[in-house]
Amino acid sequence: MKPTSRTVRIAVTDSRPGAGRPQHPHHPHHPDAYEVVDRDEIAEVLALWPQGQAHDDFACMCHGGGGLSLYEAGGDRIRSAAPAGPLRALFDPLDPAGLPARHRARWAAAAPEGLREYAADLARGAAPGPAHGAAPAVVFGWLGAVREEPRDAAWLLAERAPVRLLAGRPTEELAWAVRETDRTGLEGAVRFFASEEFTTRHPKRRRVPDTARDLLLRYARSRRPEDLPVLERRLLRTPEDRVRRS
């Protein structure tokens, strides 16, 4: 049995300038690191994997495009190589047939109804049109939903797209949506209220009614304790409360 046949995960790094940043030259939401865990996609990569002694251990990854590493179930690395030759197109962020484009298309197809066209535009790297049906409670649920492959090539987009829709909404509207959403939505709401998009707002725009604030803090305390300190510092209670610097 070939060592590569034990592969259950492929780690991909992209060292090109701008990877993972909005000004990325290939796709505005392409991450600088992601994973491939789908069995069919792994088989597709292995069918194109370079053969020979030069790739038996650790191949040189100095081509400026990053590298690919194969891992077995126990977590040990099996092989590494550069995405060169026939592998280059498969990992090209702009190639419609490449793995990154497929991951983004899969993410867009799973978007809530009313947001799929918006998601599809972002997945293509285009400026999105209006997001019809983008009620904050729905967007919270989109942000908080558990993804089957959370570290695929769409993970950066999955974080940015919902936050982009929430960032411009008034705090009062967002706080009311916290009361309307479900457990999945609370996951997304805590992530948003603990993010820079909210915590950097002016103190007057960080005042949240007690009911919504208590829901966020209670969820963070039990499910996202890493976000609790920033929520406790940055969520101000009511307009009448004293505004303190933090």
N, C-alpha and C positions, 0 to 999 in steps of 0.2 A: 504494500500500500504506500503510495506517495505521501510524504509528510504533509503536503499541501491539502490532502483530502481531509485532514483533521480540522480544517479551518471552519470556525463558527462566527468569526467577526473580522472585519477589515477596517483598520484605522487609517484614515486619510488625513494628511496635512497638506496645506496649500501655502507655500512660502512666498508666493508672488506679492509684490508690493500692493498694499491696499486690501488684501484679503480680509473679509469680515467687516469691512468699513463701507459706509455709504458710497464712497467714491471708487469702489472696486472697479477696475477697468473691464471686467467680464460680466459681472452681475452685481447689482447694488446690495443684494442680500445673501451673497455667497459666503459661508463661514470659512474660517481658516483651518478648521478641524471638524471632522464628522466621521460617522461610522456607516458601514454597510453590514447588515445582519440578515437580510432576506436571503433565503437559501438559493433561490434561482439567480439572484444577482451575484451572489458569491460564486456560483458555478460559472457564470458568464465571465467573471474576472479571472478565475482559475484557468479557463479555457484559453485565455490570452496571456497568461503569466509567462514571463521570459524563462527559458530553459537554459541549463548549462551550469557549469561549476561556479561561474561568476555570481550566480544568484543562490548558491546553496546556503550561505549564511547571511551576510549583511551587504546588500548591494549599495554602491555609491548613489547618494541622492543629492548630488551637487548640480543638478540641471536647472535649478531655479524654479521648479514647479512643485516642489514638495516631495512627498513620498507615500508609499503604501506599505502597510505592515499587516501580515496575516497572524491571527491569534487562534489558539485552540481553546477548548472549553475550560481548561484549568487556568487560563490566563497567560500562558507562556507564549512568547512570540516565536513563530515558525520561520517566516521568511520576510524580507523587506526588499523593495525595489522602487525605482522611480517610475512615474506614470509616463513612460516613453513608448515609442512604437505604437502598436495597435491599442495599447491601454490609454494613450493620451486622449483620443477622441471620447473614450468611454467616461473619462473623468473631467472632460471639458465642461465648465459651468454653462456655456452658451449652446452647446450642441443639443438640439431637441431630443436626440436619441440617447444622450448621455445619462448617467446615473443621477447627477444633481438635478437635471431638468425633470426626470421622472419622480424624484422625491418631492420636488416642489409641486408638481402636478397632482400627486397623490394627496399632499396636504391641502391643496386648494379644493379638490373634490370633496374633502371631508369637512369643509367649512359649513357653518350653519346656513340654512336656507335664507336667501336675501343677502348673503355676504360672499357667495361663491364667485360672482363676477368680479367683485372687488379683489378677492384672493387670487383669482386667475390672472388679473392684470399684474399684481405684485409678483406672482410666480414667474411671469414672463419678463420681469424687470421693467415693465412699463409703468407710467404714472397711472394710478388707479382712478376709475370713475367714481361717481357717488355711491356710497354704501347704503343702499336702501335696506330698511329693516334692521338698522344697527342700533337698536335700543341698548343702553348701557348694560342692562342685566344680561342680555344675550351675549354681548361682547365679553363681559366678565366670565361667562360660561365657556366661551371660545378660548380665552386665555388660560382658564383653569383646567380644561379638559385633558385627561390623560391620553397621550399619544402612544400608539403601538410601537413606534420606533422613535423615541424622543431625541436621539442623537444622530438622526440622519441628516442629509444635506439641507433639509428644510427647517432645522431647529432654530436658526437665527431669525428666519422669516416668521416662524410661529410665535416668537416672542415679540417681534417688532410690530407686526400687523395689527393685533388687537390694541396694543398700547397706543399706536398712532391714532386709532379711532377714539380713544378715551382721553388723550392728552388735552384736547381742546374743550372738553365738556366742563360746565360749571360744577363746582364742588357740591352744590345743593342737589343737582340732578344725579350725580354719582352716588351721593349718600342715600338718596331715596332708592336708587337701584340696588344698593346693598340690602335693603329691607325686602326687596322683591325677588332676589335671585335665590338659587338653591345652593346645596353644598358645593357643587362643582364651581358655581359662580363665586362663592365665597373664597375659594382657592384663588381664583383669578383676581378677585377684588383685593385680597390681602397682598398679592404680588404687585398689583398696580399701586395701591396706597403706600407701599413700602419702597416704590421705585423713585428714581430721581425725577421722573416726569411729574410726580405729585409732591415729593418732599422739598423740591426747590421752588415751589410756588410761594408767593408772598404769604406771610402769616394770615392775612385777612382771607385768603383763599384756601386755607387749611383748616377752617373751622367746620367740624362735623358734629351733627346732633348726637346726643348721648346714645340713642338706640342703635344707630349705624356704627358708632364708635365701639360700643360694647360688643356688637356682633363681630367686628373685625378683630378686636383684641382677644375675644374668647376663642375664635377660630385659630388665630396665630398662636395662642398659648398652647393649644392642644395639637395643632397640625404643622405649624410653621414657626417654631420657637426662635429660629434665627432672625425672623422679621419682627419679633415682638419689641425689642428695644427701640428700634427706629419708629415704630408705630406709636409707642408710648411717648416718645419725645416730640414727634412731629404732628400728630393728630390733635388739634386744639378743639376744645369741647364746644363752646358756643360763642356767639359774638360778644356776650357779656363777660366771658372769662378774661382774665388778665393774659395778655400775650407775652410769653417769655421767650427769650432767645435760647436757641439750642445749637 
